[in-house]
Amino acid sequence: MKSSRLECFANDSAVSAPDSRFAWPFFVDGNPPYNFVHFPVTSQSALPLPDAEDWLRRIEYALDAATARVVGCPQALHEAMRYSLLGPGKRLRPLLVLLAARACGGSIEAAMPAACAVEMVHAYSLIHDDLPAMDNDDLRRGRPTCHKVFGEALAILAGDALLTAAFQVLANEVRPPALAAECCAVLAEAAGAGQLVGGQAEDIEANAVNTIDDLESMHSRKTGAMIAASLVLGAKTAGADPPRVEALANYGRRLGLAFQIVDDLLDVQGNEAAVGKRLQKDARQGKRTFPALIGVEASRRRAEQLVAEACAVLEPFGSSARELRALAGYVLERNR
């Protein structure tokens, strides 16, 4: 059986730098990633996992390799893609893919293409979300946003390229082909007009959100759908049965909404240096947020309730889901 091209990054032993065996179809001559970059991973104390730095380093290596050489890609576009994808970040979504696969008895190797794909879609969404026509942000992950560095036109194209690359990764790297097609469908639905993009459209429409139900609905699509899809993809690469897939999707929906509530709280009470982006911007733009609608304390209680519900959904998984439970606690207590 053919081994995954991501295996040299994602095996269960200690992770080292990529070697020359790694070659994706759109790389040149099977060469290892040129100009290999190493971004500092989230500190082990930030994530409640005993081997957090190892998990994150595997993801960083795989993302770097996945975009190292793209045949025919202009240099400026390539740099803009990698600037946004490889910048320091939490890597929550790819981590959820891998943890879901492990909870279902699957391998990190089989799940890594899906982990890369969800982070590519996430990076694309951030590039477009930061544009002047949308949120007009100039700071992301502690650095200037993509359009501030490369210009608006190239930033839009970099987002487009990352979105399409995500499906190329799934189509080429997930096996068997029927599973690859299924994964593409899951990601397309989560990233599409009825979920992520639809939620973003409501977010920029002034009168679309007026009640807490409206707000939860919007963020369940804008944020929660991709987090739930990450867990579904991980479960599917592990060959999980439908009840397990649905349980992880339910965990993801609750976790995603809790994540957004905490994001709103950080915008009000966070430290800009830790969060890595401008704060108080939602209030300046007149956006509806959880603290604005129900207050800080009620928002915090709602997030705690959602995390408790998410952890309860994992009960059938027993100890195999301990990392997912711990990660839910991190989402609640995070400061970035």
ABEGO torsion letter per residue (X at the ends): XBBBAAAAAABABBBBBBBAABBBAABBGGBBBBGBBBBBBBBAAABABAAAAAAAAAAAAAAAAAAABBBGBBAAAAAAAAAAAABBBAGAAAAAAAAAAAAAGBBAAAAAAAAAAAAAAAAAAAAAAABAABAGBABBGGBBBAAAAAEAAAAAAAAAAAAAAAAAAAAAABOBAAAAAAAAAAAAAAABAABAAAAAAAAABAAABABAAAAAAAAAAAAAAAAAAAAAAAAAAAGBBAAAAAAAAAAAAAAAAAAAAAAAAAAAABBAAAAGBBBGAAAAAGBBBAAAAAEAAAAAAAAAAAAAAAAAAAAAAEAAAAAAAAAAAAAAABAX
